[in-house]
Amino acid sequence: MCIMQQDAILPAVAKGGTGIGSAVTGSPSSQHKEEPEMIIRASPLVTVLSCIALALPVAASSQNVDPWIAVGRTLGTENVSSAPYHRYNLPRSDLTLTIAGVDASAIGLGAWVGFSGEPNDATMMGDLVVTSAELGPVLEELARQRIAVTAIHNHFAGETPQIVYMHFHGQGVATDLASRVERAVALTGTPRPAPAPRPQPVQIDTALVFRVLGQSGSASGPVARLSFQLVDGAVTMDGRVVNPALGYGSPIVIQQVNANRAVATGDFAVRGRAVTPLLRALAEGGTVATAVHSHLIDSDPDITYIHFWGDGPLNDVLRGLRSALDAGR
């Protein structure tokens, strides 16, 4: 670090009163004696220029940081996806979520911030998980930061504690957007830096899950995750094409509770014509629709999001979800 000293000194030797800044005093005989070393005080301007010169390599180095890494540093979490979609998970690991007697923390507290586009012209969307006490302050801060809120709603029914999910949207420079939304996240109990997920041996029959649902996914411990796209064609919002993973994916998360019980949650993003058939399929398959609403404002076409809760033997839960997927396509 460069520290400015107003009294930086430079040595100079003045002989016979001819040195820079010298003053000749005393008798003529004293002028022939060797005069003491004099000091010349450096101008503060010289010191400032020296500091700038020393700082230039540091500034150049910071400009070389990948902007998506910089976004993660601001949010206190890592980018878990790759271009053209960048996702930063902010799990509410400070909370314990209970639904129907099941610890559903691993499948129900997944806040996140996502980006698409270029670093200097990005679209940001995401989903904050907030408690009722956090809701007001977070809304006020998002308004101050000029970040649009596109939905506030529940995802579950009968959960403890009661959780609210807040969807948001912004456009601009990715690092600036991250700094602004971070101010709202900081008003919640979300732990940062976000704890890295610990690898766990798989404790759910992934072969069965992926075969019945017709698509592969990922798994860790007792939880399997899959994501589907049920809306064909492009979706636009504010004149921009929305990245499917950012705006209208259909995630399904399944947790094996014990040998005879599994639970499932997620949401189906579909066009209006598929809403009624999908709700009917969920009901017939024993899966409860817990919310029907929108996450986007003025999108073209309109997209409806149907959240659900499945609970029962794994085979039964999977068959109900497969029927809903088929109805939503």
C-alpha positions in Angstrom: 0.0 0.0 0.0 1.3 3.5 -0.9 1.2 5.9 2.1 1.6 9.6 1.3 4.1 11.4 3.5 4.1 15.2 3.3 7.6 15.3 4.8 9.3 13.0 2.3 12.9 14.2 2.1 15.6 14.2 -0.5 19.3 14.6 0.4 21.3 17.4 -1.2 24.8 18.8 -0.4 25.3 22.6 -0.7 28.8 23.8 -1.1 29.8 27.5 -0.6 26.2 28.5 -0.5 25.6 27.4 -4.1 23.2 24.6 -3.4 19.6 24.7 -4.4 17.5 26.7 -2.0 20.6 27.7 0.1 21.0 31.0 1.9 24.5 32.5 2.6 24.9 34.0 6.0 27.7 34.8 8.4 31.1 36.2 7.9 33.1 35.9 4.7 35.4 33.4 6.4 32.5 31.2 7.3 31.6 30.9 3.7 34.7 28.8 3.0 33.8 26.2 5.6 32.1 23.0 4.5 28.4 23.5 5.1 26.2 20.8 6.6 24.0 18.6 4.4 20.7 20.2 3.6 17.3 18.5 3.0 14.9 19.3 0.3 11.3 18.4 1.0 9.5 16.6 -1.8 6.4 18.2 -3.1 3.1 16.4 -2.2 2.4 16.2 -5.9 5.5 14.1 -6.4 4.3 11.7 -3.7 0.8 11.5 -5.2 2.2 10.7 -8.6 4.4 8.0 -7.1 1.3 6.4 -5.4 -0.6 6.4 -8.7 2.3 4.7 -10.5 2.5 2.0 -7.8 -1.3 1.4 -8.0 -1.5 1.0 -11.7 -0.5 -2.7 -11.8 -3.1 -3.5 -9.1 -5.9 -1.7 -11.0 -5.0 -3.5 -14.2 -5.0 -6.8 -12.4 -8.5 -6.2 -10.9 -9.8 -5.4 -14.4 -8.7 -8.8 -15.6 -11.0 -10.7 -13.2 -13.7 -12.7 -15.0 -16.9 -10.7 -14.4 -18.9 -13.8 -13.5 -16.3 -14.6 -10.8 -16.7 -11.0 -9.6 -20.4 -11.5 -9.4 -19.9 -14.6 -7.2 -17.6 -12.7 -4.9 -20.1 -10.0 -4.5 -22.9 -12.4 -3.7 -20.7 -14.7 -1.5 -21.3 -17.8 -3.6 -20.0 -19.5 -6.7 -21.3 -19.7 -10.2 -22.7 -23.3 -10.6 -23.6 -23.0 -14.2 -22.0 -22.0 -17.5 -22.7 -19.7 -20.4 -25.1 -18.6 -21.6 -26.7 -19.0 -18.1 -25.0 -18.2 -14.8 -26.6 -19.3 -11.5 -25.6 -18.4 -8.0 -27.3 -20.4 -5.2 -28.1 -18.8 -1.8 -29.6 -21.6 0.3 -31.3 -20.6 3.5 -29.3 -23.1 5.5 -30.0 -20.9 8.6 -33.5 -22.3 8.6 -35.1 -25.7 9.2 -38.2 -26.2 7.0 -40.7 -28.8 8.1 -43.6 -30.0 5.9 -45.9 -32.9 6.9 -43.5 -34.0 9.6 -40.5 -34.1 7.1 -37.4 -32.0 7.3 -37.7 -30.5 3.8 -34.8 -28.0 4.2 -32.8 -29.6 1.4 -35.6 -29.3 -1.1 -37.5 -26.2 -0.1 -35.1 -23.4 0.8 -33.2 -22.9 -2.4 -32.9 -19.1 -3.0 -30.8 -18.2 -6.1 -29.7 -15.4 -8.4 -29.3 -16.0 -12.2 -28.0 -14.1 -15.2 -28.1 -14.5 -18.9 -26.6 -12.3 -21.7 -23.3 -10.5 -21.7 -21.5 -9.1 -18.6 -22.1 -5.5 -19.7 -25.7 -6.1 -20.8 -27.2 -8.9 -18.7 -30.7 -10.0 -17.6 -31.0 -10.9 -14.0 -33.7 -13.0 -12.4 -34.0 -15.0 -9.2 -35.9 -16.1 -6.2 -35.3 -14.9 -2.7 -36.5 -17.0 0.3 -37.6 -14.7 3.1 -39.4 -15.0 6.4 -42.4 -12.8 7.2 -40.3 -10.5 9.3 -37.8 -10.1 6.4 -40.4 -9.4 3.7 -40.9 -5.7 4.3 -37.3 -4.6 4.7 -36.3 -6.7 1.6 -39.0 -5.2 -0.5 -38.0 -1.7 0.5 -34.4 -2.3 -0.3 -35.2 -3.8 -3.7 -37.2 -0.7 -4.5 -34.3 1.6 -3.5 -32.0 -0.5 -5.7 -34.4 -0.2 -8.7 -34.9 -4.0 -9.0 -38.3 -5.0 -10.1 -40.3 -7.5 -8.0 -42.3 -9.8 -10.3 -44.0 -12.1 -7.8 -44.5 -12.7 -4.0 -46.1 -15.9 -3.0 -46.0 -19.3 -1.3 -44.6 -22.5 -2.7 -46.0 -24.8 0.0 -49.0 -25.3 2.3 -48.6 -25.9 6.0 -44.9 -25.4 6.2 -43.0 -24.4 9.4 -41.8 -21.7 9.5 -44.0 -19.9 7.0 -41.8 -18.9 4.0 -42.4 -16.3 1.3 -40.8 -16.5 -2.1 -39.9 -13.3 -3.9 -39.1 -13.3 -7.6 -37.2 -10.3 -9.1 -35.9 -9.0 -12.4 -33.3 -6.5 -13.6 -31.2 -5.5 -16.6 -27.8 -3.9 -16.9 -24.2 -4.5 -16.0 -24.0 -7.8 -14.2 -21.6 -6.7 -11.5 -23.7 -3.7 -10.7 -26.9 -5.7 -10.6 -25.2 -8.2 -8.2 -24.1 -5.3 -5.9 -27.6 -4.0 -5.8 -29.4 -7.2 -5.1 -26.8 -8.1 -2.5 -28.0 -5.2 -0.4 -31.4 -6.8 -0.2 -30.0 -10.3 0.5 -27.9 -8.8 3.3 -31.2 -8.0 5.1 -32.0 -11.7 5.4 -30.4 -14.4 7.5 -28.9 -16.0 4.4 -25.4 -17.3 5.4 -22.5 -15.9 3.4 -20.3 -17.1 2.1 -22.8 -19.8 1.0 -21.7 -23.1 2.4 -20.4 -25.4 -0.3 -22.6 -28.5 -0.7 -20.9 -31.6 0.8 -20.8 -34.7 -1.4 -23.0 -37.5 0.0 -23.5 -41.0 -1.1 -26.7 -41.4 -3.1 -29.5 -42.8 -1.1 -32.3 -42.7 -3.7 -33.0 -45.1 -6.6 -31.9 -42.8 -9.4 -32.3 -45.5 -12.0 -36.0 -45.7 -11.2 -36.4 -41.9 -10.9 -34.8 -41.1 -14.2 -36.4 -44.0 -16.0 -40.0 -43.2 -14.9 -39.6 -39.4 -15.5 -37.9 -40.0 -18.8 -34.8 -37.8 -18.2 -31.6 -37.9 -16.3 -30.7 -35.5 -13.6 -28.4 -35.3 -10.5 -28.5 -36.8 -7.0 -26.8 -36.3 -3.7 -27.8 -38.1 -0.5 -31.5 -38.8 -0.5 -32.4 -36.1 -3.0 -32.7 -36.3 -6.8 -33.1 -33.2 -9.0 -34.3 -32.9 -12.6 -35.3 -30.0 -14.8 -37.6 -30.0 -17.8 -38.7 -27.5 -20.4 -42.5 -27.7 -21.1 -42.8 -24.4 -23.1 -42.0 -24.6 -26.8 -40.7 -21.7 -28.7 -39.2 -18.4 -27.5 -40.5 -16.4 -24.6 -39.8 -12.7 -24.5 -40.0 -10.1 -21.7 -39.3 -6.4 -22.1 -38.3 -7.1 -25.7 -35.7 -9.7 -24.8 -35.6 -13.4 -25.3 -35.7 -15.1 -21.9 -33.3 -17.9 -21.3 -35.4 -21.0 -20.4 -33.2 -22.0 -17.5 -33.4 -18.5 -16.1 -37.1 -17.9 -16.5 -39.3 -20.9 -17.2 -37.7 -24.2 -16.4 -39.7 -26.8 -14.7 -37.6 -28.3 -11.8 -38.6 -31.4 -9.9 -36.9 -32.4 -6.6 -37.6 -35.7 -4.9 -36.5 -36.7 -1.4 -36.4 -40.3 -0.2 -37.7 -40.1 3.4 -37.6 -43.8 4.2 -38.1 -47.1 2.4 -41.8 -46.5 2.1 -42.0 -42.8 1.7 -40.8 -40.1 -0.6 -41.8 -36.5 -1.0 -41.5 -34.3 -4.1 -41.8 -30.6 -4.9 -41.1 -28.1 -7.7 -43.1 -26.3 -10.2 -44.4 -26.8 -13.8 -44.0 -23.8 -16.1 -46.6 -24.1 -18.9 -48.8 -22.1 -21.3 -52.4 -21.4 -20.3 -53.9 -24.2 -22.4 -52.0 -26.8 -20.4 -53.0 -25.5 -16.9 -56.3 -27.4 -16.5 -55.0 -30.8 -17.9 -51.9 -30.6 -15.7 -53.9 -29.8 -12.5 -56.3 -32.7 -13.3 -53.3 -35.0 -13.8 -51.8 -33.9 -10.4 -55.1 -34.5 -8.6 -55.6 -37.9 -10.2 -52.0 -38.9 -9.3 -52.4 -37.9 -5.7 -50.1 -34.9 -5.9 -51.3 -31.7 -4.4 -51.1 -28.4 -6.3 -50.0 -25.8 -3.7 -49.9 -22.7 -5.8 -50.8 -21.4 -9.3 -49.4 -18.1 -10.3 -46.9 -16.1 -12.5 -43.2 -15.4 -12.1 -42.9 -13.0 -15.1 -44.7 -9.8 -15.9 -45.8 -9.0 -19.5 -44.1 -12.0 -20.9 -45.0 -13.2 -24.4 -46.5 -15.7 -24.2 -47.9 -15.7 -20.7 -46.5 -18.5 -18.6 -48.3 -20.1 -15.6 -46.3 -21.8 -12.8 -47.9 -24.6 -10.8 -46.2 -25.6 -7.6 -46.8 -29.0 -6.1 -46.2 -31.4 -3.2 -46.1 -35.2 -3.6 -46.0 -37.6 -0.7 -46.2 -41.4 -0.7 -44.3 -44.5 -1.9 -41.6 -43.5 -4.4 -43.2 -45.4 -7.3 -46.6 -43.7 -6.7 -45.0 -40.2 -6.5 -43.1 -40.8 -9.7 -46.1 -42.1 -11.6 -48.1 -39.0 -10.6 -45.3 -36.7 -11.7 -44.9 -38.4 -15.0 -48.7 -38.0 -15.7 -48.4 -34.3 -14.9 -45.3 -33.9 -17.2 -47.2 -35.6 -20.1 -50.2 -33.3 -19.5 -48.0 -30.2 -19.5 -46.3 -30.9 -22.8 
